[in-house]
Amino acid sequence: MMNAGTSLDRVVAQSAPRSTVEFLDASSARDRKRWMELWSSWPQRDVMAHPDYGSLFARPQDRVIAATLQTASGGILYPAIVRPVAAEPWAPKGARSCDLTTPYGYGGPFAWAVTPADVRSFWAQYEAWAGDQGVATSFARFSLFPGRLAPFNGQTVVHGPNIIRTVDLPLDELWKDYRSGVRRNIELARRAGVQVEFESEGKRLGDFLEVYTSTMDRCGAAPSYYFPKAFFESLLRHLGDHLTFAHAIVGGKVVASEIVLLSTDHAVSYLGGTLAAGLPIGAASLLKHEIFLWCRDQGRKAVVLGGGYRPDDGILRFKRQFGREIEVPYLLGLKTYDVEESRRLVDARRQWEHGQGRDWKPAAAYFPEYRS
């Protein structure tokens, strides 16, 4: 089984010459070409490191960048969104600082076939760049496969558990590893006539949106999870070659649906849900099972199921039912580059909120504090 210490590949190579870190901007045709060349040379080609993925989560005033180091045998690829503080309503007058965040999901610094000396050189150049750019803080969501990451140069914290299902197994082994409730639900769905369909054109996008929105409503999800239709249309337009839709259908009606993002050797069960009508007939369990089989048949080793919206909620408990040793920690990376600027931004936010008639203070454990 795959666990927190499992690596699908090794980051460290015996030797590779160090080179200069390049900071590439996804909006530049030249930079995007270089970004894609490095991404394409990476054996794993994680879709969440693709320049078009980060662009899905950037506002018009943001920049999508990647810090890259290419060596003779490998490289480092660290995508991020640069957010200018001046764009915020609470920004102090004349603000010139910015902060960094990785896009929603699982990010870098991705690394392959690099040496410890390469990693040290990368971070030394990254620190210098951050100082030149006026970076106050950096927030990173890390890949669940630690063997694919360069060691982070800041604080690492556990955000909560996530689930990874290994799928490159014989069917009987996969089936036996499911909890008994999952097996019963799969059989229930089959008896109810549920069929699973895969497609990558988005021909059932309207059905998916109905299912997804209904699920977010039922779970009481935060507003940030309600992605507009335009988001999914952009996802299809720019990353259609790296995803599939999976739909559970009964009586001509889609009752459960998911978007699955496809990297070279693993997939991510990305966004989806189940209508209330699909719950009592086990549609979600059959859908997951068929996704595992489809991904396995496509040559992938694992499917990331993610976590829950809240600690130990029903969504996380459901995902845990698909195996016995499939839980891994979801880690975040926190880095403050300019302590004084961060304090100044907290004060500016507090003063602005006071002017709006609100008694504001940073939320506990939120990073960076001034954005809580």
C-alpha positions, 0 to 999 in steps of 0.5 A: 500500500502507498503511505506517506513515506512512499515515493513513486520516483526518486528525487535525488540523482548521483550527479547533475550540474547546477544552473541558473534558476529561471522565473517564468511568467505564464503570460509570456509566450517565450516563458510559457514555451520554456515552462512547457519544455521543462514540464514535458521533460519530467517523467511524471508530468503532474497536471497541477504543475502545468501553466494552464492549471495555475492560470485557472486560479489567478485573478486579472491582477495576479501573475502565474509564475514558475521558478525552474531549475533545469539540470543535465538529468532533471529539474525543479518546477515550482509554480505559484501565483503572485498576488500584489498587495496593492490590489486589496482594498485594505492595502496601505497607501503605496504598497509595493509588496506581494505574496505567493500561493500555489493553486488549489490542489497539490503543488511543488516544489516538484523535483526529479533527478536533482542533487542536494547541491542543486536544491541548495542552489535553487533555494538560495536563488529563490530567496534572492528573487523573493527579496527583489520582488518584495515578497512578504509571505509564501503559502504552498499546498504540497503534493501527497507524494513526498518523493517528488518534492524538493525539501521545503525551505520554510515551515511545514505543517500538517493540514489534515489527512488525505486518501490515496488509493493504489490501483495497479493491483489485480481486481480481486486484491483491490476488491478485498481491500475495500471495506464491506460497506463499499462492496455492498454499495457497489453490488447495490448500484449494479442491481439498481442498473447504474452504468458508468460513462467516461468522456472528456468532451464535457458533453454532460457538463450541465449534468455535472454542474447540477450534481456538483452544486447539489453536493456543495449545498448538502455539505454546507461547503464554503463559497470558494468551492462553488466554481462558476461554469466558466471555470469548468469551461476553461478547464476543458478548453485548456486542459481537456487532454489531461482530464476525464469526466466519469458519470454514474447514470441510472434511467438516463439520469446522471446521479453522480459525476466527477472530474478526474485529472490525469498525470502520467502515472496517477490521477486526482479525483478532483471535483464531483458529487452525488445527487440525493437520489444517488445516495441510497443506491450506492452510485458514488461507490460504484463510480469510484470503483469504475474510476479506479479500474479505468485509471488502472487500465490506462496505466496509472498507479494511484488515484488521489481521493483527497480529504474532507471539507472538515476534520473527520466529516462524512466525505472523508469517512466515505473515502476511507472506506476504499482501503485499509492503509490509504491515508496520508498527511496533507502538508502545507508550506509556510514561509515569511520572507519579510516579518516587518512587512507582514506586521504592517499588512496586519495593521493595515488590514485591522485599520481598514476593517475598523473603518468599515465598522468591523472589529477584525483580528486574524483568524487562528492558525490562518496564514498569512494572517493579513488575508484571514 
